Amino acid sequence: MSFKTEDENKNNQNEDNFGLPDLDYKPLDQLEEKQEETKVESTEFESGDTVVLHEEPARGEDEVKYDKHGFIPEPDEPKSNSKIVISLLIVVVVAVASFLVWKYVIKPANEKTQMERLAKIEKDKKAKEEEAARLAKQKEDEEAARLAAEAAAKATPAEGAIEKLTDKTGKYYVVVASAVDADLLMDHAKKLSSKGVSSKIIPPFGKSKFNRLAIGDHDTFASAQSAADASKADYGDAVWVIKY
């Protein structure tokens, strides 16, 4: 048996490697496992004398973001819908309040105003109708009175009665004329009779010698005086009252 020296072995290896340097080969699965291992880096931050270390997640995992000081920021809280809910509640409350105010305040007030306006219109209409009816009735009455006056003027008056008194009656008489001559006074009475006026001839009594022509008798002096005042327009101011 022959033994080769160390130099000879090296020469033989060089011949097998074609003179290339030796390489350290490892299986592929070992390389992948190595890459998946977590790398730990030590980073120094200035926070007093404290050195903070953090782990960097292995490749393939979710990356962690750090702030400028190297701290992991707290995750953002999900946005709350409370503001939207509150806004919707406010809108609903305002809408409901507006509806209630319209239904129980504004609408009844409008209805009351409308009813009062209609009642006023109806009242004014009724008042106008009553006024028109009153004017029509007044015009009708005036026309009737005018026709009656015209008819009375055209009609021939009935002769008035002439009465000669002989005994006292205790009544009050409206005297329109007086005379000593009874025949003269009778002529005056006949003229009144032709106009439809009735008269009474009162003979002289007491110390008076005059015959008196009266156109009416009354139970009281006041009633007789009122009639005398009304007769002055037709018989003059020389009209007086006498009791017989």
C-alpha positions in Angstrom: 0.0 0.0 0.0 1.2 3.4 -0.8 0.4 6.6 1.2 0.1 10.0 -0.3 1.5 13.0 1.4 -0.6 16.1 2.3 0.8 18.0 -0.7 -0.1 15.2 -3.0 -3.7 15.2 -1.7 -4.0 18.9 -2.2 -2.8 18.6 -5.7 -5.3 15.9 -6.4 -8.1 18.1 -4.9 -7.0 21.0 -7.0 -7.2 18.9 -10.1 -10.8 17.8 -9.1 -11.9 21.5 -8.5 -10.2 22.8 -11.6 -8.1 25.0 -9.4 -11.2 26.9 -7.9 -11.4 27.7 -4.2 -13.5 25.4 -2.0 -17.2 26.5 -1.4 -19.3 25.8 1.6 -22.5 24.3 0.1 -25.7 24.0 2.2 -29.1 22.5 1.3 -31.8 24.9 0.0 -34.2 24.1 2.7 -31.7 25.2 5.4 -31.2 28.5 3.6 -35.0 29.1 3.6 -35.2 28.3 7.3 -32.5 30.7 8.0 -34.2 33.5 6.2 -37.4 32.9 8.1 -35.7 33.2 11.4 -36.3 36.4 13.3 -33.5 38.9 13.1 -32.9 40.8 16.2 -31.3 44.1 15.8 -30.1 46.2 18.6 -30.8 49.9 18.1 -29.7 52.5 20.5 -32.0 55.4 21.2 -31.3 58.4 23.2 -33.8 58.2 26.1 -31.6 58.8 29.0 -29.2 55.9 29.5 -31.7 53.3 28.4 -31.1 51.2 25.3 -34.3 49.9 23.8 -34.2 46.8 21.7 -37.1 45.7 19.4 -37.6 42.7 17.3 -38.1 43.0 13.5 -40.6 40.6 12.3 -39.4 38.0 9.8 -39.9 38.6 6.1 -43.4 37.6 5.0 -45.1 38.8 8.1 -47.1 42.1 8.5 -44.7 44.9 8.8 -44.8 46.9 12.0 -44.5 50.7 11.6 -42.6 52.7 14.2 -42.7 56.3 15.0 -39.7 58.6 14.8 -38.6 57.6 18.3 -38.7 53.9 17.5 -41.9 53.2 19.5 -44.7 51.2 18.2 -47.7 53.6 18.0 -51.0 52.6 19.5 -53.4 51.4 16.9 -56.0 53.9 15.7 -59.3 53.5 17.4 -62.1 52.9 14.9 -64.1 55.9 14.0 -67.2 56.3 16.1 -70.6 56.8 14.6 -72.0 58.6 17.6 -71.8 62.0 16.0 -73.9 60.8 13.1 -76.4 59.2 15.4 -76.6 62.4 17.5 -77.1 64.5 14.4 -79.8 62.2 13.1 -81.5 62.3 16.5 -81.4 66.1 16.5 -82.9 66.2 13.1 -85.7 63.8 14.1 -86.4 65.8 17.3 -86.6 69.1 15.4 -88.8 67.6 12.8 -91.2 66.1 15.4 -91.2 69.4 17.4 -92.0 71.4 14.2 -94.8 69.0 13.3 -96.3 69.2 16.8 -96.1 73.0 16.8 -97.8 73.2 13.4 -100.5 70.7 14.4 -101.4 72.0 17.9 -100.5 75.7 17.6 -100.2 77.1 14.1 -103.0 75.0 12.5 -105.6 75.7 15.2 -104.8 79.4 15.2 -105.2 79.5 11.4 -108.5 77.6 11.7 -109.7 79.9 14.4 -108.8 83.0 12.3 -110.5 81.5 9.2 -113.7 80.7 11.2 -113.7 84.3 12.7 -113.2 85.7 9.2 -116.1 83.6 7.8 -118.3 84.5 10.7 -117.6 88.2 10.1 -118.3 87.9 6.4 -121.6 86.1 7.3 -122.5 88.8 9.9 -121.8 91.6 7.4 -123.8 89.9 4.7 -126.8 89.5 7.1 -126.5 93.1 8.2 -126.5 94.2 4.6 -129.6 92.1 3.8 -131.4 93.5 6.9 -130.6 97.0 5.9 -131.7 96.4 2.3 -135.0 94.9 3.6 -135.5 97.9 5.9 -134.9 100.4 3.1 -137.3 98.4 0.9 -140.0 98.4 3.6 -139.5 102.1 4.3 -139.8 102.9 0.6 -142.9 100.7 0.4 -144.4 102.5 3.4 -143.6 105.9 1.9 -145.2 104.9 -1.4 -148.3 103.6 0.4 -148.6 106.8 2.4 -148.2 108.9 -0.8 -150.9 107.0 -2.6 -153.2 107.2 0.4 -152.7 111.0 0.6 -153.4 111.4 -3.1 -156.5 109.3 -2.7 -157.7 111.3 0.3 -157.1 114.5 -1.6 -159.1 113.3 -4.6 -162.0 111.9 -2.4 -165.0 114.2 -1.6 -165.0 114.6 2.2 -168.2 113.7 4.0 -170.1 116.5 5.6 -169.3 117.2 9.2 -172.0 117.1 11.8 -173.2 120.2 13.6 -174.4 119.8 17.2 -176.0 122.4 19.4 -175.3 121.9 23.1 -178.0 122.8 25.7 -176.7 121.3 28.9 -173.3 121.3 30.5 -171.3 118.1 30.1 -168.2 118.9 32.2 -165.9 118.3 29.3 -163.2 120.5 27.8 -163.8 121.9 24.2 -161.4 123.4 21.7 -163.0 126.6 20.6 -162.1 128.0 17.1 -164.6 130.9 16.9 -167.1 132.9 18.9 -169.9 135.4 18.1 -172.8 137.1 19.7 -174.9 136.4 16.6 -175.9 132.7 16.7 -176.8 132.8 12.9 -173.3 134.1 12.0 -171.7 131.3 14.0 -174.0 128.8 12.3 -172.7 129.9 8.9 -169.1 129.3 10.1 -170.1 125.8 11.3 -171.6 125.0 7.9 -168.4 125.9 6.1 -166.5 123.5 8.4 -169.1 120.8 7.8 -168.6 121.1 4.0 -164.9 120.3 4.6 -165.8 117.2 6.7 -165.2 118.8 10.0 -167.8 118.2 12.8 -168.5 121.0 15.3 -170.5 121.8 18.4 -172.1 125.1 19.2 -171.9 126.1 22.8 -174.6 128.7 23.9 -173.7 131.6 26.2 -173.4 130.7 29.8 -172.3 132.5 32.9 -171.7 136.2 32.4 -170.6 135.7 28.8 -173.0 136.6 25.9 -171.0 134.9 23.2 -171.9 131.7 21.3 -168.8 129.5 20.8 -167.9 127.1 18.0 -165.9 124.0 19.2 -164.3 121.3 17.0 -163.7 118.7 19.6 -164.3 117.7 23.2 -161.9 116.0 25.7 -162.1 114.6 29.1 -159.0 116.5 30.4 -157.6 120.0 30.0 -154.2 118.7 28.9 -155.6 116.6 26.1 -157.8 119.5 24.9 -154.8 121.9 25.0 -152.7 119.6 22.9 -155.5 119.4 20.3 -155.8 123.2 20.4 -152.0 123.7 19.8 -152.3 121.2 16.9 -155.2 123.1 15.4 -153.5 126.5 15.3 -151.9 125.7 12.0 -155.4 125.5 10.4 -157.5 128.0 12.6 -154.9 130.5 13.6 -153.6 131.4 17.1 -157.0 132.4 18.3 -157.8 128.9 19.5 -158.4 128.2 23.1 -159.9 125.6 25.5 -163.1 126.1 27.5 -164.9 123.8 30.0 -168.7 123.5 29.6 
